[in-house]
Amino acid sequence: MNIKIAINLLTLSRIVLGILFALFLLLPGGSLIGAFALYALACATDILDGRLARRFGAVSPIGAKLDAISDVTLLITAFCAMTTTHLMPWWMIIAALLKFIEFWVTSRILTGVHNGNAPLFFDKLGRLSAILMLALPLIVLPLYALLPFIADILVTCLAEAVCLMAAGSSAYRIKRCIESKAEELSL
């Protein structure tokens, strides 16, 4: 099997793991420990696929897009399941979707490519907020298991902090887009 295909399949496995995570939370008899393990495995594939792609020279635009799509699918699936089971504030679903949409739109503007092959544009604060969004379930599940009496407050505070970072990244990216367009118009 071609190494790029194998790495892309590893990337896409996050979608399946996200669905299994949701089932562990939503079905009767599901377990926080099982859900945690599946989500941790999904996060491990996110780390592993990029490292393998770089190590074997298999980095590609389609791989980067599959990675972003798999990440957002895992995240939204997890947040929906966690919202349904009252482990996550409902507005985190909206925040994650808005950040993802902004990321795709500003990437197209900032790279100057307006067809379907635009590379993705990453900023440091955006990477950090994405990592923290993806890590939220790994923090939230143990909080509810170990400190259920204060978990709601801690989870809300964490979610708000992550949203503030994502908003800061979005503001930076939108500012860069405006400056880029203003520069184009002045030429």
N, C-alpha and C positions, 0 to 999 in steps of 0.2 A: 504494500500500500504506500502511496505517495506520502511523504512526511507532512506536507501542507494539509492534505486531506485528513490525516490522523490528528493533527493539531486542531484543525477546525472542528472535527467531531468531538474532541475533548472540550473545546469551547462550547459547543452546542449541548453537551451533556448537562451544563448548568440549567438549562431550561427544564430538562427531565427531573433533575434534582430539586428544582424549585417546586415543581408539581408534587413530587413525593413529600417535600417539606410541608406543603399546604395540607396534604392528606393526613399527615401525622398530627397536625394541629386540629383539623376540622372533623375527622372521623371519630366516632365514639371509641374510647379506649386508646386514643392517640397519646403520645407521650412527648413531654417537653424535651426529654433527654434524646429520644430518637430524632425529633425535629432538629434539635441542636446539632446532632452528629451529621445529619444530611446537609444542613446549611454550612457547617464547617467544611465538609467535603466539597461542596459547591464553591466555596471561597478558595479552597486549595486548588481547584481546577483553574480558577481565575489567575492565580499566581503562576501556576505551572505552565499554562498554555503560552503565555507571553515569554517566559524564560526559554521554553523549548523552541519557540519560533525564532528568537534571537540567536540561540545557540546553534541551530541548524540552518541559519540563513533562510528561514521560511516566512519571514515577515512579509505581509502583503496587505494592500488596501482592503481586500475582502475580509481578511482575517481580523483587521482592526474593526471593521464594521460589524462582523459577527460577534466580536468580543463585546462591543458596546450594546448590541441588541440582546445578547445573552445576559449581560449585566442588568439591563433595565427590566428584562422579562423576569429574571430571578427576583429582583428587588420589588417590583410591583406585585408579583405573585405572593412573595413573603409578606409584604405590607398588607395586602388584602386579607390574607389568612390571619395575620396577627390583629388586624382591626376587627375582623369578625369575631375573634375570640377575646377581644378587649385587652389585648396586650400592647397595642400601639394606637396612638391618636389617629383618627380618620384623616386628618388633614395632611399627614405625611405622604399619603398616596398622591394627593394633588401636588404637594411640594416636589416630590420625586418626578412626576410627569412633567411639570413645568420646567424643572431644571434640565431634564433630558431634551425637551423640545428646544429650549434656549440653546443648549449645547450644539444640537444639529444645525440650527439656523445660523448661529454666530460662527460656527466652524466653516460653513459655506461662504459666508461673507468675508471672514478673515483670511481664508486661503485664496479668495478670488476665483474660485472654481464654482460654477453654477450648474454643472451637470451632475449626474448621479455618481461621479467618481471623485468628488471632493474629499481630500484628506481631512482628518479630524484635527482640530486645533485644541491643544491642552494648555491650561494655565495651572500654576502650582496650587492656588487656593481651590480651584475646581477639582483637581485630583484629590486633594485632602478631603473635601466635602463628599466626593464620590466614595472614597475609601471608608469614611465614617458612616455614610448612609448604608453601604454594604455591610459594615460591621455592626450596625445597630441590632439586628437580630441576635448576634453572638453576645451582645451585652444584655439585651432585654430579657432573653429567656432565662439566664441564670439569676437575674434580679428578681424575676417573679418566682423562681424556684426557691431562692434563698432568703429574700427580703420582701415577701408579698405585702406586708403592711405599709411599706413606703415605696414600693416599686412604681406605682402610678405617678407619684411626684417626681421621682428620679428619671423615669422614662420621658415624661413631658419636658423636663429641663434639658435632657440630652437631645431630644428631638428638636427643641427650639434652638439650641446651640448649633446643631448641624444645619438647620434651615438658615440661620444667620450667616454661616460660612458660605452656603450655596448662594444666598442672595448677594453676598459680597463678590463672589466669583462672577455671578451674572452681571452685576453692575460694572465690574471691570471689563468684561467681555463686550458688553453693549457699548461702553465708552470707547473701547478700541474700534468697534465697528463704525461708530459715528465719526471718529477721527479718521479712519481709513476712507470713508466715503467723502468726508470734507476735503481730504488731501486729493482724492481723485477729481473732485469738482474744481479745485484750484489749479489743477494742471492744465 
